Amino acid sequence: MHSVDKQNVASAFGRAVETYDQQAILQREVANRLIANVKEENIFAKVLDAGCGTGYVSQNLKYHKGYEITALDLSHEMLQKAQDNNVAHHYLLGDIESLPLADNQFDVVVSSLAIQWCHSLTLAISELLRVLKPQGRLYLSTLTQPSLWELAKAWQALDDDPHVLTFLSDEEIVKTLSKLQEVYVIQSVNYSAYCKALRFDHIVALLKSLQGIGATALPYRKKGLMGKNQLKLLSESYPKNVLTDQLALTYQIAEIVILKG
């Protein structure tokens, strides 16, 4: 996948802890789909929310009769916010690729828009499957190519540095899932993909939407603030809707449900 420093990821999300809920419009929409599936398919469940953030998924599952929720996140600040909001029954600081948990603990594992920050998709899903009980269900959502393509294209007018996270393609994810089925006892894998676009009136609002949710950690990132001339050029280079003159930011989302054998 990519080599974003995990400490930088945790720090970026930690800085966004007070703005995250206000800006996380798309994140809530994506999470709501997983939440609905979990509630529909599981009556009693010990649930792990892996990459809980401020706790939206946990909070929406906590008061469902028969659910016991453990909220886990890489960011201390995000986890503390979740705990302050009393979203779960248990809280755990940890990395999805190295879960501080024993095998076969949970009936359900949910991870919404978190694993795109992992170094290895194979390792991330392997760890989530490891802590899942036999007959348990894993619910995942992640971003795929060509998410944020408009922003990546606009930045190309300024320099050749990567300013957008490199996402896996649907084909690469499906291939990884197929390989995992050769290693783990898996009854079924359901994979679907859909697209969502957010729209903004100007480039500053668009960039703040990413900063506000902490999505700013990159493998190679120059330090320093963006100058006015740079911001102007970025705005001029950004693809615009010819009718509304708005700026679209497109997200391609993969949704995965795995039933463990």
Secondary structure, 3 states (H helix, E strand, C coil): CCCCCHHHHHHHHHHCCCCHHHHCHHHHHHHHHHHHHHHHHCCCEEEEEECCCCCHHHHHHHCCCCEEEEEEECCHHHHHHHHHCCCCCEEEECECCECCCCCCCEEEEEEECCHHHCCCHHHHHHHHHHCEEEEEEEEEEEEECCCCHHHHHHHCCCCCCCCCCCCCCHHHHHHHHHHHHHHCCEEEEEEEEEEEEEEECCHHHHHHHHHHCCCCCCCCCCCCCCCHHHHHHHHHHCCECCCCCCEEEEEEEEEEEEEEC
